Amino acid sequence: MLIVREILGHADETRFRRRQRDRIWIAAADAGRRRLRRTTDAGADVGIDLQKQGWLSDGAVLDDDGTRI
Protein backbone atom coordinates (compact mmCIF):
# COMPACT_ATOMS: atom_id res chain seq x y z
CA MET A 1 0.00 0.00 0.00
CA LEU A 2 1.17 3.49 -0.91
CA ILE A 3 0.93 5.98 1.97
CA VAL A 4 0.44 9.62 1.00
CA ARG A 5 1.23 12.34 3.55
CA GLU A 6 0.99 15.52 1.46
CA ILE A 7 -0.44 17.02 -1.71
CA LEU A 8 2.50 17.52 -4.11
CA GLY A 9 0.82 19.96 -6.49
CA HIS A 10 -1.64 20.01 -9.35
CA ALA A 11 -1.59 17.72 -12.41
CA ASP A 12 -1.59 20.73 -14.78
CA GLU A 13 1.79 21.97 -13.50
CA THR A 14 4.65 21.85 -16.01
CA ARG A 15 6.70 19.41 -13.90
CA PHE A 16 3.96 16.75 -14.25
CA ARG A 17 3.33 17.31 -17.98
CA ARG A 18 4.45 13.94 -19.41
CA ARG A 19 3.27 11.72 -16.57
CA GLN A 20 0.60 9.06 -16.95
CA ARG A 21 -2.35 9.61 -14.62
CA ASP A 22 -3.73 7.00 -12.26
CA ARG A 23 -6.91 8.45 -10.78
CA ILE A 24 -8.54 8.07 -7.39
CA TRP A 25 -12.23 8.92 -7.18
CA ILE A 26 -13.24 10.67 -3.96
CA ALA A 27 -16.76 11.84 -3.16
CA ALA A 28 -17.18 15.56 -2.44
CA ALA A 29 -18.28 14.70 1.11
CA ASP A 30 -14.88 13.00 1.72
CA ALA A 31 -12.65 15.59 0.00
CA GLY A 32 -12.00 17.49 3.24
CA ARG A 33 -11.07 14.43 5.31
CA ARG A 34 -7.47 14.05 6.44
CA ARG A 35 -7.48 10.25 6.34
CA LEU A 36 -8.87 7.99 3.62
CA ARG A 37 -8.13 4.67 1.99
CA ARG A 38 -8.98 4.18 -1.66
CA THR A 39 -8.06 2.12 -4.72
CA THR A 40 -6.89 3.83 -7.92
CA ASP A 41 -8.28 3.11 -11.38
CA ALA A 42 -5.24 0.88 -12.00
CA GLY A 43 -5.87 -1.09 -8.79
CA ALA A 44 -3.22 0.42 -6.49
CA ASP A 45 -4.14 0.53 -2.78
CA VAL A 46 -3.57 4.06 -1.43
CA GLY A 47 -3.74 5.28 2.14
CA ILE A 48 -4.11 9.05 2.43
CA ASP A 49 -2.91 10.43 5.76
CA LEU A 50 -2.38 14.16 5.27
CA GLN A 51 -0.27 15.90 7.91
CA LYS A 52 -2.48 18.98 7.91
CA GLN A 53 -6.06 19.59 6.95
CA GLY A 54 -6.41 20.16 3.22
CA TRP A 55 -8.91 19.81 0.44
CA LEU A 56 -8.47 17.07 -2.14
CA SER A 57 -9.53 18.78 -5.34
CA ASP A 58 -9.71 17.44 -8.89
CA GLY A 59 -6.14 17.22 -10.22
CA ALA A 60 -4.36 17.10 -6.85
CA VAL A 61 -1.13 15.11 -7.20
CA LEU A 62 -0.56 12.72 -4.29
CA ASP A 63 2.39 10.74 -5.63
CA ASP A 64 4.95 11.07 -8.44
CA ASP A 65 7.26 8.19 -9.31
CA GLY A 66 8.75 9.97 -12.33
CA THR A 67 6.49 8.13 -14.79
CA ARG A 68 3.06 8.21 -13.24
CA ILE A 69 1.14 10.57 -10.98
GUGU-309879 format. One line per field, with one value per residue (C-alpha): residue number from 1; chain; x negated, y, z negated; residue in one letter. Coordinates in Angstrom, 3 decimals. Layout:
! residues N
n NUM  ... $
chain A  ... $
xx X  ... $
yy Y  ... $
zz Z  ... $
res A  ... $
This chain:
! residues 69
n 1  2  3  4  5  6  7  8  9  10  11  12  13  14  15  16  17  18  19  20  21  22  23  24  25  26  27  28  29  30  31  32  33  34  35  36  37  38  39  40  41  42  43  44  45  46  47  48  49  50  51  52  53  54  55  56  57  58  59  60  61  62  63  64  65  66  67  68  69 $
chain A  A  A  A  A  A  A  A  A  A  A  A  A  A  A  A  A  A  A  A  A  A  A  A  A  A  A  A  A  A  A  A  A  A  A  A  A  A  A  A  A  A  A  A  A  A  A  A  A  A  A  A  A  A  A  A  A  A  A  A  A  A  A  A  A  A  A  A  A $
xx 0.000  -1.167  -0.926  -0.442  -1.228  -0.992  0.438  -2.499  -0.819  1.642  1.593  1.591  -1.787  -4.652  -6.696  -3.957  -3.331  -4.445  -3.271  -0.602  2.353  3.730  6.911  8.541  12.229  13.242  16.761  17.181  18.276  14.885  12.651  11.998  11.074  7.474  7.477  8.865  8.126  8.981  8.065  6.888  8.281  5.240  5.866  3.223  4.135  3.575  3.743  4.113  2.905  2.384  0.272  2.479  6.059  6.407  8.908  8.475  9.528  9.706  6.140  4.363  1.129  0.565  -2.392  -4.949  -7.262  -8.747  -6.494  -3.058  -1.141 $
yy 0.000  3.487  5.976  9.619  12.337  15.518  17.024  17.517  19.957  20.006  17.718  20.730  21.971  21.849  19.407  16.753  17.307  13.941  11.722  9.061  9.609  7.004  8.449  8.070  8.924  10.675  11.840  15.556  14.704  13.000  15.594  17.495  14.433  14.045  10.246  7.995  4.665  4.183  2.116  3.825  3.111  0.882  -1.092  0.424  0.527  4.064  5.285  9.050  10.433  14.163  15.896  18.975  19.594  20.158  19.809  17.068  18.775  17.441  17.223  17.097  15.106  12.723  10.736  11.073  8.188  9.968  8.128  8.208  10.568 $
zz 0.000  0.914  -1.975  -0.996  -3.546  -1.457  1.713  4.113  6.488  9.350  12.408  14.778  13.503  16.014  13.904  14.249  17.980  19.411  16.567  16.953  14.622  12.257  10.783  7.385  7.184  3.964  3.158  2.439  -1.106  -1.716  -0.005  -3.243  -5.310  -6.444  -6.340  -3.618  -1.986  1.663  4.725  7.924  11.383  12.001  8.792  6.490  2.784  1.432  -2.136  -2.427  -5.765  -5.271  -7.914  -7.911  -6.952  -3.223  -0.436  2.144  5.344  8.891  10.222  6.845  7.202  4.292  5.635  8.443  9.311  12.334  14.794  13.240  10.983 $
res M  L  I  V  R  E  I  L  G  H  A  D  E  T  R  F  R  R  R  Q  R  D  R  I  W  I  A  A  A  D  A  G  R  R  R  L  R  R  T  T  D  A  G  A  D  V  G  I  D  L  Q  K  Q  G  W  L  S  D  G  A  V  L  D  D  D  G  T  R  I $
